[in-house]
Amino acid sequence: MALPDWPGSAPVGTPEDPQMGGEHLFNVTMPTYQAFLPPRGKATGAGVVIAPGGGFRFLSMRSEGTAVAQWLAEHGVAGFVLKYRTVWLKPGESVEQMRQRVQATMPNGMAGDAGAADGEEALRQIRAKSASYGVDPKRIGVVGFSAGGHVAGMTALHRDPAQRPAFAGLIYGMPFRNPAPAMPSANLPFPAGTPKEPWLQPRPTPAPDALPPHFMVLAQDDVVAGFGFRLYYDALYQAGYRPETHLYQRGGHGFGADRHGNTTDNWLPAFLSWMEAEGFLTAPKDKAR
């Protein structure tokens, strides 16, 4: 399903270029998404928009895209793999030259602006077509890997709470913004006179503009996203959020849905278990039974 070229046209240097047998896709200028729907009788009504990583320069379409969507669909969750716009390779430019150009001319996450806009638009379109996909528009989340974590994170931080996903998964990624985007408080302030001791305080009241629940994954030997990931977790925590966070001993950066013989192999089942615990795998009418 093609998205409108929104909010503007990305200059086209060369045509889309799949490399490594289709694993990496360069020069994405027309955003699209591909739906992977659960088998008949297994659908839970939940859906996930999946944003692959690739440093805003390419998209890791299989291990951080279609493989994730296929696994989720097999377990009753509709997956929508987002092919969002990337920085384009100029004619004759090497990938390393492009990387240096991006770092020099697109600071503070600007390279991911188009992808974040595409994530927001994909979520809107999938919600509008939710009946045809067999998903509940109120149970559609966004999961992003590495640079795709910027797409997922910025979608979750949308200034309009109604435009945010039901939940966000940040897999060795986060909003690549410096300074970090403004974050609403998770809870309303306690009334005057409330004891200062946490063990004497009542349960906090969630703020109406609070961010959606977050599921976060990082391998502790990740030298690419580890520092920024921890800073973003700390910002969430300081604002009153308690994101589900899995810190694996090892796994590096970019493990995706592939199996590597590490405990990172278990993150997808853990994500599904978290979705179930949060109620995203159950229709609201069934929750009350």
C-alpha positions, 0 to 999 in steps of 0.5 A: 500500500503506497502512502502519499508523498507526505509532507513533501517530495524527497529528491531522487538521486538514483532508483531504489536499490536493493542490496545483499539479496534484498536485505538492505534497501537504499534510496527509498523516496516513495513510502509504502507499507506491506501488510502481513495478516494472521491466519483465519481464526488466529487474529487477536485484533492487534496490529503493529507498524514495523519500522526497520533500521538502517541509519536513515541511509537504508532499510534492513527489510528482512531481519528488522521488517518482514521476518518480524511481521511474519512472526507476529502474524503467526502469533495472531498480530497483524504486522505492517512493514513500513518502507519509509523514506531514507537519505538518497545516494547521489550518483557516484557517491559511496555509502561511506561518503553518504554517511559523512554527508549526513553527519555533516549536513543533517544534525540532531536527527534531521535525517529521520524527519521524513521517516518519522512523518511517514510513520505518522501517516502510515498509522493514520492510514492503517487506522482508517483501513482497520476494518479491512485488515481485521484490526482494532484501531485502538490496538495498533502500535509502532515498533522500530529498530535502531533508526526505526526507533526514531520513527516509532519514538517520534510517533509516540511523542506526537503533539496530538495524543489522538495521533499516537500509537497504542504502544511503542516498541523501541528495539535498540533505538530511540528518538535521535534528537539533541536535545530530546523532544519535550515529554509530557508527564506520565501522571497528574501532580499529587494534591497539596498535602500529600506525603513526600514519602513514596510509600505513603503516597496514593496511586498516581493518576495518569495524565490525560496526555501521557505517552503510550506504554513503551517496550524497550530492548537493548544489548548492553554491549551495543556501542551504536545506540547504547548511550542514547538509549539509556538517556532516553530511558532515564528521561522516561523514568524521570517523567514518571513512566515505567517502560518495560525494559529488557537489557541483555548481556550481549548481542551487539547492535542490529540482531533483529529477528534473527537467532544468534544463540544469545538471550536476545533470541527471546525478545519477540516472545517477551514482546508478545507476552508484554502485549498480552499483559497490557491487554493489547491482545484482547478485545475490550468487550472480552476484557470485561468477561 
